[in-house]
Amino acid sequence: MDVKQIAIIGAGIGGLAAALALQRRGFRVAVYERAKEIREIGAGVVITANARRALQDLGVDEALEACSSTIAVFHTCHFATGEVLRAVSSEDIRRKSGLASLGVYRADLHNLLMKSVLAQDPHCLHAHSEFVGLEQDGAGVTARFAGGGTARADVLVGADGNASAVRTFLFPDEQPKFNGQIAFRALIPEALVPASVRQRDSVMAAGPGRYLLCYPLRGGRIMNLVGLVQSDAWEEEGWAIPATNDEFARAFAGYEPDLLELIRNIPAGDVFKWGLRDREPLKQWTVGRVTMLGDAAHPMTPFLGQGACMAIEDALLLGRAFAISATPDEALRRYEEARRPRGTLVQLSSREEGLTLQDPSKKRRTAQDRGLLDYDPATVPV
Ligand SMILES: Cc1cc2nc3c(=O)[nH]c(=O)nc-3n(C[C@H](O)[C@H](O)[C@H](O)COP(=O)(O)OP(=O)(O)OC[C@H]3O[C@@H](n4cnc5c(N)ncnc54)[C@H](O)[C@@H]3O)c2cc1C
């Protein structure tokens, strides 16, 4: 295929995975990131078998497993008493899905992807490049950046996350809505984790209007903690709005004492909060030579823990579509046809799961229960 350069907007997990998937199939990419320095925040993410199969194809799964935590048992606990209501072992997940779920420090995954991308082409990452608009014609796309710079490419891929400027440029009438929930996040060193929480390895506790999840990272040396709580109050989007231990603990009043102790033990200054946004699925991801992936294409609530996994799946399918197509238009068509139904399904399922978690009479259905982990992005038709 006669494609000289593919531009990717956003050097998050999705953008870097896409860059690597395309590079490994012989395509030249240029990745534009608005941040002054290309890095990930220090927070956790669960990477499940479906995405791990894509990471195997990209050559980073083994190194990721070596620096992450295999979550031994996923415990669903009563929010107030801590009684274990359901336990799903890693072994069970491995038996059913082929690979265990990993508790991953986001920066570790991001660094592995970035190292591999730079090994393919040391000059392809461009920091301090905020995409603000584009023009396209039959032959390609010109991206515009804040400050007046431009870049020309045969194809442009928006991997610029939930508040995607590419998506807003393509579909200006479609805006995210605050979904009535605030998220808190924190990392806690192992020594500060109460023994009963450490013994359970991972705890998910849904109480009325609230949801708390913790799981280990980096071989158990760090515990990742996320709390979601219903709220009328608006909080800005973004992962780094400071919050206090008291504010976090107050939001989870009535939770079992050991989980509240975990919240109180978060090192000072290490609690962050933000408002969750939700968007409706799009009927179209591609306009001419421009498409999207990851949160830009299908932003989802975090209740199935699949957003980053979907971005990684998208990335591999994009690379595979380009590898077998005769023209960019064919590649983009193949990519969207393969990915949009899956992205929409997981986006809507995550929303549904969020409602289920608020209603104790409803039975929880995890990503595994829904069969999402069986998907193999390395072999599904594209
Ligand atoms: C509380 C919580 C828990 C989660 N847990 C999980 C989990 O366990 N498992 C899972 O799979 N997913 C999880 N997710 C979802 C996951 O974090 C996201 O889906 C994932 O980060 C999306 O990756 P992305 O690369 O598409 O976007 P992002 O990670 O948002 O990256 C976008 C990149 O684009 C850059 N950018 C933005 N605008 C511009 C611009 N105009 N120009 C240039 N660059 C730009 C940004 O700086 C950023 O680097 C969770 C999400 C939340 C909120």
The ligand as a Gaussian input file, in Angstrom:
#p B3LYP/6-31G(d) Opt

LIG

0 1
 C      -11.275000       4.984000      37.550000
 C      -10.887000       4.306000      36.282000
 C      -10.412000       3.013000      36.308000
 C      -10.076000       2.350000      35.120000
 N       -9.662000       1.062000      35.189000
 C       -9.427000       0.404000      34.049000
 C       -9.002000      -0.960000      34.087000
 O       -8.835000      -1.560000      35.158000
 N       -8.776000      -1.614000      32.902000
 C       -8.929000      -0.967000      31.698000
 O       -8.714000      -1.602000      30.647000
 N       -9.295000       0.336000      31.636000
 C       -9.545000       1.032000      32.766000
 N       -9.906000       2.335000      32.711000
 C      -10.025000       3.006000      31.404000
 C       -8.692000       3.452000      30.851000
 O       -8.008000       4.228000      31.781000
 C       -8.889000       4.251000      29.568000
 O       -9.865000       3.636000      28.777000
 C       -7.584000       4.319000      28.760000
 O       -6.637000       5.086000      29.455000
 C       -7.834000       4.935000      27.389000
 O       -6.608000       5.054000      26.700000
 P       -6.473000       6.049000      25.484000
 O       -5.061000       5.896000      25.015000
 O       -7.581000       5.858000      24.542000
 O       -6.682000       7.512000      26.115000
 P       -5.828000       8.290000      27.196000
 O       -5.181000       7.367000      28.149000
 O       -6.744000       9.339000      27.743000
 O       -4.674000       8.994000      26.339000
 C       -4.955000      10.095000      25.498000
 C       -3.651000      10.854000      25.215000
 O       -3.935000      11.897000      24.285000
 C       -3.356000      13.113000      24.741000
 N       -4.147000      14.211000      24.185000
 C       -5.383000      14.621000      24.577000
 N       -5.780000      15.640000      23.821000
 C       -4.794000      15.886000      22.923000
 C       -4.652000      16.827000      21.849000
 N       -5.606000      17.735000      21.559000
 N       -3.509000      16.798000      21.115000
 C       -2.531000      15.876000      21.379000
 N       -2.619000      14.966000      22.399000
 C       -3.753000      14.968000      23.144000
 C       -3.421000      13.018000      26.259000
 O       -2.510000      13.899000      26.883000
 C       -3.075000      11.544000      26.466000
 O       -1.695000      11.317000      26.521000
 C      -10.225000       3.021000      33.877000
 C      -10.667000       4.339000      33.843000
 C      -11.021000       4.981000      35.028000
 C      -11.537000       6.396000      34.953000

